[in-house]
Amino acid sequence: MKKILLVLNATFLLLGASAQSLTTPQLSPTQTIKQNFGVGNIELNYSRPAKKGRKVMGDLVPFGKVWRTGANAATTINFSEDVTIGGKELKAGKYGLLSIPGEKKWTIIISKDVTVNQPASYKEENDAARVEADVITTPFTVENFTINFADITGSSCNVELMWENSYLKFPITTGTEAKVMAQIDNAMNKDNKPYFAAASYYYDNGKDLKQALGWVDKALESNKDAFWMYLLKARIHKKLGDKVASKAAATTCIQLATTAKNDDYVKMATDLIAGL
């Protein structure tokens, strides 16, 4: 009887061990990138296969065939606001990111189908946008397939793709200016007006500088010690060609920033005066 119990216990232990799950590293690790863009964001989800000594372009990744632009599940890209890619306006939402690699040029496909993870599943009628991207050969080797956001401005960015010795990029734009201008117009009709933020946007984006100056003066009426506002005022005067007023505002910035022990603004204002 004792022998039978020992055998049963050993059997249960073996069955229990075989039922346990085993967690191992992903062969092609998944990466999610979320990039603030315009007045919203872009979120990209893809898997990153490794070269591992293999020839990638034209072999592991065939030329002339639809590729899921990654490994494992479909690569997806999610826009929180409307964007434009390849001259096509896309509504906010989630899309599939596919590609047709070539030796010198790739076709980037933004698809309404977010499930395509093999060529047989691709249907051209689901294309939302297409854009051509030239391939640049890099002097260095990228081991893991990499997608990145670069050259980011208030209304545009580039999506970079890199693997082995191939690098390419394609642009995304968004109508940020119209949205921000509409927000400013709306906000200026309310009691708590964002004078400084509006003035900063006008200065940074080459809008009406006299209007920007009026707004920064309004902002300073209730923020007498705001050294950062005086720096903006100095910069606006400089762009308007008024060196005397620019120096005066920068000097006030230095005095207030020194009192506040903010060396960064002291340096920026000092450099501005030196450049007049």
C-alpha positions as CSV (number, residue, x, y, z in Angstrom):
1,M,0.0,0.0,0.0
2,K,2.8,2.4,0.9
3,K,4.5,1.7,-2.4
4,I,1.3,2.5,-4.3
5,L,0.9,5.8,-2.5
6,L,4.5,6.7,-3.3
7,V,4.0,6.0,-7.0
8,L,0.7,8.0,-7.0
9,N,2.4,11.0,-5.3
10,A,5.3,10.9,-7.8
11,T,2.8,10.8,-10.7
12,F,0.8,13.8,-9.3
13,L,4.1,15.8,-8.9
14,L,5.1,15.1,-12.5
15,L,1.6,16.1,-13.8
16,G,1.7,19.2,-11.7
17,A,5.1,20.2,-13.0
18,S,4.1,19.6,-16.7
19,A,1.0,21.8,-16.2
20,Q,3.0,24.8,-15.1
21,S,3.4,27.6,-17.6
22,L,6.9,28.6,-18.7
23,T,7.8,32.2,-19.5
24,T,10.6,32.8,-21.9
25,P,11.9,36.0,-23.7
26,Q,10.2,36.9,-26.9
27,L,12.3,36.1,-30.0
28,S,11.0,39.3,-31.6
29,P,10.2,41.6,-28.6
30,T,7.1,43.8,-28.9
31,Q,7.6,47.5,-28.6
32,T,4.9,50.2,-28.1
33,I,5.9,53.8,-28.8
34,K,3.7,56.7,-27.9
35,Q,4.8,60.1,-29.4
36,N,3.1,63.4,-28.6
37,F,2.3,65.0,-32.0
38,G,0.5,68.2,-32.9
39,V,-2.2,68.6,-30.3
40,G,-2.6,64.8,-29.9
41,N,-0.3,61.7,-30.2
42,I,0.6,58.8,-32.3
43,E,0.9,55.3,-30.8
44,L,2.9,52.6,-32.7
45,N,2.9,48.9,-31.8
46,Y,5.2,46.4,-33.6
47,S,7.6,43.5,-33.0
48,R,11.4,43.7,-33.5
49,P,13.0,40.7,-35.2
50,A,16.8,40.4,-35.0
51,K,19.3,39.9,-37.8
52,K,21.2,37.1,-36.1
53,G,23.8,36.8,-38.8
54,R,21.2,36.4,-41.5
55,K,20.8,38.3,-44.8
56,V,17.7,40.4,-44.2
57,M,16.8,42.6,-47.2
58,G,15.9,40.7,-50.3
59,D,16.1,37.4,-48.4
60,L,14.5,37.2,-44.9
61,V,12.4,40.2,-46.0
62,P,11.7,39.5,-49.7
63,F,11.6,42.4,-52.2
64,G,8.4,43.1,-54.0
65,K,6.1,41.4,-51.5
66,V,3.8,42.8,-48.8
67,W,5.5,42.7,-45.4
68,R,3.8,43.2,-42.0
69,T,6.7,45.6,-41.2
70,G,7.8,43.7,-38.2
71,A,7.2,40.2,-36.8
72,N,4.5,38.2,-35.0
73,A,1.2,40.1,-34.9
74,A,0.3,42.9,-37.3
75,T,2.1,46.2,-36.9
76,T,-0.4,49.0,-36.0
77,I,-0.3,52.8,-35.8
78,N,-3.0,54.8,-34.0
79,F,-3.6,58.5,-34.5
80,S,-5.5,60.5,-31.9
81,E,-6.2,63.3,-34.5
82,D,-6.6,63.5,-38.2
83,V,-3.3,63.3,-40.2
84,T,-2.1,63.4,-43.8
85,I,0.2,60.8,-45.3
86,G,1.2,60.6,-48.9
87,G,-1.3,63.4,-49.8
88,K,-4.2,61.4,-48.3
89,E,-6.1,62.7,-45.3
90,L,-6.7,60.0,-42.6
91,K,-9.3,60.3,-39.9
92,A,-8.2,59.7,-36.3
93,G,-8.1,56.0,-35.5
94,K,-6.1,52.8,-35.6
95,Y,-4.5,51.5,-38.9
96,G,-2.3,48.7,-40.0
97,L,1.3,49.6,-41.1
98,L,2.4,47.5,-44.0
99,S,5.2,47.8,-46.6
100,I,6.5,46.5,-49.9
101,P,10.3,46.6,-49.5
102,G,12.5,47.1,-52.6
103,E,16.2,47.4,-53.1
104,K,16.1,51.2,-53.6
105,K,12.6,52.1,-52.7
106,W,9.8,51.0,-50.4
107,T,6.1,51.4,-50.7
108,I,4.6,52.2,-47.3
109,I,0.9,51.2,-46.9
110,I,-1.4,52.5,-44.2
111,S,-4.3,50.0,-44.2
112,K,-7.8,50.1,-42.7
113,D,-7.2,46.4,-41.8
114,V,-5.3,46.1,-38.5
115,T,-5.0,42.3,-38.6
116,V,-2.7,41.7,-41.7
117,N,0.3,39.7,-40.5
118,Q,1.0,37.7,-43.7
119,P,0.9,38.6,-47.5
120,A,-2.1,36.4,-48.2
121,S,-4.2,38.5,-45.8
122,Y,-3.5,41.8,-47.5
123,K,-6.2,43.4,-49.7
124,E,-5.4,46.5,-51.6
125,E,-9.0,47.8,-51.4
126,N,-8.3,48.4,-47.7
127,D,-5.5,50.8,-48.4
128,A,-6.1,54.2,-46.7
129,A,-2.8,55.7,-48.0
130,R,0.4,54.8,-49.8
131,V,3.7,56.7,-49.9
132,E,7.0,55.9,-51.6
133,A,10.2,56.1,-49.5
134,D,13.8,56.0,-50.8
135,V,16.3,53.6,-49.2
136,I,19.5,54.9,-47.8
137,T,22.4,52.5,-47.2
138,T,23.9,53.0,-43.8
139,P,27.6,52.5,-42.9
140,F,26.6,50.7,-39.8
141,T,24.4,47.6,-39.2
142,V,21.2,47.7,-37.2
143,E,20.7,44.4,-35.4
144,N,17.0,44.7,-34.5
145,F,14.3,46.1,-36.8
146,T,13.6,49.6,-35.5
147,I,10.8,52.1,-36.1
148,N,11.3,55.6,-34.7
149,F,9.7,59.1,-34.8
150,A,12.1,61.9,-35.7
151,D,12.3,65.5,-37.0
152,I,9.2,66.4,-34.9
153,T,7.7,69.8,-35.2
154,G,4.3,71.2,-34.2
155,S,2.7,69.9,-37.3
156,S,4.9,67.3,-38.9
157,C,7.2,64.4,-38.1
158,N,9.0,61.6,-39.9
159,V,8.6,57.9,-39.2
160,E,12.0,56.2,-39.6
161,L,12.5,52.5,-40.4
162,M,15.9,50.8,-40.0
163,W,17.2,47.3,-40.3
164,E,20.5,45.7,-41.4
165,N,22.0,48.5,-43.5
166,S,18.7,50.0,-44.8
167,Y,17.2,53.3,-43.6
168,L,14.1,55.0,-44.9
169,K,11.5,57.5,-43.7
170,F,8.1,58.9,-44.6
171,P,6.4,62.0,-43.4
172,I,3.2,62.6,-41.4
173,T,1.6,66.0,-41.1
174,T,-1.4,67.3,-39.2
175,G,-3.4,70.5,-39.2
176,T,-2.1,71.8,-35.9
177,E,-2.1,75.5,-36.8
178,A,-5.8,75.7,-37.6
179,K,-6.7,73.9,-34.4
180,V,-4.5,76.1,-32.2
181,M,-5.7,79.3,-33.9
182,A,-9.3,78.2,-33.3
183,Q,-8.4,77.5,-29.6
184,I,-6.8,81.0,-29.3
185,D,-9.8,82.7,-30.9
186,N,-12.1,80.9,-28.6
187,A,-10.0,81.4,-25.4
188,M,-9.7,85.2,-26.0
189,N,-13.4,85.5,-25.7
190,K,-13.3,84.2,-22.1
191,D,-12.4,85.9,-18.8
192,N,-9.3,83.8,-18.1
193,K,-7.3,84.6,-21.3
194,P,-4.1,82.6,-22.0
195,Y,-2.1,85.7,-23.0
196,F,1.4,84.2,-22.5
197,A,0.6,80.9,-24.2
198,A,-0.9,82.7,-27.2
199,A,2.0,85.2,-27.4
200,S,4.5,82.3,-27.3
201,Y,2.7,80.4,-30.1
202,Y,2.6,83.6,-32.3
203,Y,6.3,84.2,-31.7
204,D,7.3,80.6,-32.3
205,N,5.3,80.2,-35.5
206,G,5.9,83.6,-37.2
207,K,2.5,85.1,-36.6
208,D,1.6,88.8,-36.0
209,L,4.4,89.9,-33.6
210,K,2.7,93.1,-32.7
211,Q,-0.3,91.1,-31.5
212,A,2.1,88.8,-29.6
213,L,3.7,91.8,-27.9
214,G,0.3,93.1,-26.9
215,W,-0.5,89.7,-25.3
216,V,2.7,89.4,-23.4
217,D,2.3,92.9,-22.0
218,K,-1.2,91.8,-20.9
219,A,0.2,88.7,-19.3
220,L,2.8,90.8,-17.4
221,E,0.1,93.0,-15.9
222,S,-0.8,90.3,-13.5
223,N,2.7,88.6,-13.4
224,K,5.1,91.4,-12.5
225,D,7.9,89.0,-11.5
226,A,7.6,86.6,-14.4
227,F,11.2,86.7,-15.8
228,W,10.3,84.1,-18.4
229,M,7.7,86.5,-19.8
230,Y,10.3,89.3,-20.0
231,L,12.5,87.0,-22.0
232,L,9.8,86.4,-24.5
233,K,9.1,90.2,-24.7
234,A,12.8,90.8,-25.4
235,R,12.8,88.2,-28.1
236,I,9.7,89.7,-29.8
237,H,11.2,93.2,-29.7
238,K,14.4,91.8,-31.2
239,K,12.4,90.3,-34.1
240,L,10.6,93.5,-34.6
241,G,14.0,95.3,-34.8
242,D,13.6,97.3,-31.6
243,K,17.0,96.7,-30.0
244,V,16.6,99.3,-27.2
245,A,13.3,97.8,-26.0
246,S,14.7,94.3,-26.4
247,K,17.7,95.1,-24.2
248,A,15.5,96.7,-21.6
249,A,13.2,93.6,-21.4
250,A,16.2,91.3,-21.3
251,T,17.8,93.4,-18.5
252,T,14.6,93.1,-16.5
253,C,14.6,89.4,-17.1
254,I,18.2,89.1,-15.8
255,Q,17.3,91.1,-12.6
256,L,14.2,89.0,-11.8
257,A,15.8,85.7,-12.7
258,T,18.8,86.5,-10.5
259,T,16.5,87.1,-7.6
260,A,14.7,83.9,-8.4
261,K,18.1,82.1,-8.6
262,N,17.3,80.8,-12.1
263,D,20.7,80.8,-13.9
264,D,19.2,79.4,-17.1
265,Y,17.2,82.5,-17.8
266,V,20.0,84.8,-16.7
267,K,22.2,83.1,-19.3
268,M,19.6,83.2,-22.1
269,A,18.8,86.9,-21.5
270,T,22.6,87.7,-21.3
271,D,23.2,85.9,-24.6
272,L,20.3,87.7,-26.2
273,I,21.8,91.1,-25.2
274,A,25.2,90.0,-26.6
275,G,23.6,89.2,-29.9
276,L,21.8,92.6,-30.4
